Amino acid sequence: MAACARAAAALIVWHVLSGCAPPVQTVQSQAPLIWPAAPDAPRIAFVKAFSRPEDLGISRGFLQRVADLLFGRDESHLVRPMAVVAVGNVLYVADPGAKGVHRFDQKEGGYALIRAAGGAPLVSPVGLALGDAGEVYVSDSALATVFVIRPGAKEALPLALGARLGQPTGIAFDAASGRLFVVDTKMHRVHVFKRDGALESSFGERGTAAGEFNYPTFIWCTREGRLYVTDSLNFRIQSFDQSGRFLAKFGGLGDGTGDLPRQKGVATDRYGHIYVVDSLFHAIQIFDGSGRFLLSLGGMGRERGEFWLPTGLFIGEDDRIYVADSYNQRVQVLRYIGGPT
């Protein structure tokens, strides 16, 4: 019996250690992927794509591999990513398919799927926003709740906000003022909350006029405090100041460049370029600060630089562009390499 036990233990260790060894691969160099194509000056470059911790160099430890072998592996991959934010080397991805928020720590090499207290699922986490102290805010459209994930926390905790939410979707935070902006799709408006959660104001109502909404979804706050809101069924992007005063709009229903038939995530880079994800085009369209169309990249497919119903978008201070490529079950990372328009 002892010999059998030793043999079984040796077999387990052999399997685990063999699993630690990297697979034999044929390395194929790929030409850099840039937009637009030559001879035009390059503006956007493909960096990488990821779906699971291993894609980011985050490996599973020895004990985790033993547990995987004995009890079955818990697949920690993206199922239906909807939103993404980067906090330094830590990436958060909201995933309704996984009922939680993935946290990939590229510096410390850790991974976690974060849910609510007691492991309760986040039913429909669709929006993420980065706070000023490394915290991440999460909107759950089904639970009608905004949660916060503190740095290193294992659970998302609900925020006590001074307004009842119908269907929170897009969410943004302005570090300069400490305001939290929450899009309420069901109520066709944007709520503005103070740092302590008190309701400061709300703006918008259902309609087609400037400053009105028809099922708004995503939102972005620039470094200067300007707000961009995806006005989904009005097929446009609207911009506001922090008091909710209408500033400008662009877009429209159509199938040509510059049209926004299924606009999703919106974000800006340091030069004021406006990036808009359009899931019908399976692409990202880029506009200047006045809403003039500049460039489109992507198209439906599974190759690098192609998308399948992309949704959320985040641009970091280093101008890295993170795109939630939902039905390809991955996040693609691009980078702006051009200068001012």
C-alpha positions, -999 to +999 in steps of 0.1 A: +000+000+000+028+024+009+045+017-024+012+024-042+008+057-024+044+067-033+037+058-069+005+078-070+022+108-054+051+105-079+026+103-107+008+135-096+041+154-092+052+142-127+019+154-142+022+188-124+058+194-133+053+184-169+024+208-169+048+235-158+071+230-187+063+253-216+049+236-247+070+232-278+059+259-301+069+271-335+076+308-332+064+327-362+072+364-364+044+387-373+047+419-391+037+450-370+000+458-374-006+495-378-034+519-390-036+535-415-016+513-439+014+527-457+021+551-473+001+571-448+017+580-415+009+554-388-013+565-360-024+533-342-004+501-335-016+467-323+001+457-290-014+424-278-046+406-270-055+386-239-082+362-227-067+345-197-040+351-171-014+331-191-017+355-220-003+382-197+025+361-182+005+353-151+012+316-143-005+293-119+016+282-089+026+247-080-001+241-054-028+255-078-016+230-105-020+202-080-055+213-071-063+216-108-053+180-114-072+166-084-103+187-086-105+200-121-093+233-134-114+264-128-111+281-162-102+317-156-109+332-190-130+360-204-165+349-214-183+381-225-161+411-216-181+444-216-157+470-200-121+473-191-099+497-171-061+497-163-047+507-130-010+508-136-001+472-143-034+459-129-063+453-154-099+449-145-124+434-170-162+435-163-177+402-175-214+394-173-207+360-188-185+351-158-208+370-133-179+391-120-149+413-126-116+398-136-085+413-120-052+406-137-021+418-118+008+418-142+032+431-116+026+407-088+014+379-110-020+374-094-055+367-108-089+369-092-125+368-103-142+394-080-178+390-070-200+406-044-200+398-007-200+361+002-192+352-034-226+364-047-225+369-084-225+403-101-254+395-124-247+421-151-215+441-146-213+464-176-195+495-166-162+503-150-145+535-139-112+542-123-112+562-090-084+585-078-070+561-051-068+530-072-103+519-066-126+507-094-163+514-096-186+488-111-221+493-124-244+463-124-274+470-147-295+440-134-289+446-097-294+484-102-264+490-080-229+506-082-201+487-064-166+496-055-135+474-056-107+487-034-071+479-042-063+443-033-099+436-022-115+402-027-151+415-029-170+443-046-189+463-020-221+482-028-221+520-027-247+539-008-258+565-034-284+593-029-306+582-057-325+552-068-311+538-100-333+522-127-306+506-150-271+519-143-247+513-173-220+537-181-199+551-153-172+577-150-152+594-122-136+628-123-106+629-100-103+667-099-139+672-085-144+638-069-177+635-088-191+601-099-212+601-131-237+573-136-257+568-168-292+555-160-303+539-193-339+532-182-344+568-170-327+584-200-304+606-178-271+610-161-268+612-123-240+632-107-229+621-072-205+637-048-176+619-033-197+609-002-224+594-025-249+623-021-268+632-053-256+665-066-277+667-097-291+649-127-294+659-163-312+646-194-346+633-203-360+612-231-361+630-265-342+638-296-332+675-290-298+686-279-291+674-243-319+648-245-313+611-246-328+579-261-314+550-240-279+564-232-253+538-223-215+545-220-198+577-207-163+591-205-148+620-186-117+637-200-088+650-181-103+685-184-137+673-170-156+672-203-182+644-205-190+623-236-221+602-235-232+575-260-267+584-269-275+550-283-309+551-300-303+587-312-272+573-329-249+600-317-223+611-291-232+641-270-208+661-249-215+681-217-197+701-190-199+688-155-230+708-147-248+689-175-248+719-199-249+706-235-218+714-255-219+695-288-230+664-307-219+643-337-228+611-355-260+598-370-278+567-383-262+553-415-238+528-429-209+551-440-178+562-422-185+586-394-220+572-389-228+556-356-255+529-360-245+509-329-221+530-310-208+516-277-178+527-257-163+562-260-130+575-248-104+602-256-066+603-257-042+631-246-046+649-279-083+651-276-091+625-303-125+608-297-126+571-301-160+554-305-166+516-307-193+506-331-205+470-328-224+470-361-192+479-380-171+457-356-147+486-356-133+517-338-139+551-354-117+580-345-128+617-346-112+649-338-124+672-310-150+688-332-165+654-343-148+653-377-141+617-388-104+608-390-099+571-392-116+537-388-098+505-378-110+469-374-137+448-391-154+416-383-131+387-377-110+368-352-075+379-362-055+405-343-070+439-350-104+424-359-134+425-337-167+407-331-193+429-314-169+450-294-183+471-265-163+489-238-133+511-243-106+525-220-076+547-228-048+550-202-025+579-195+001+562-217-024+562-246-028+525-246-063+517-259-081+487-244-111+473-263-135+447-249-138+424-279-169+407-265-178+378-288-141+370-294-138+366-256-108+388-253-095+423-247-073+438-275-047+464-266-037+490-291-016+522-288-018+557-303+016+564-318+009+595-339+010+631-327-016+658-327-040+658-356 
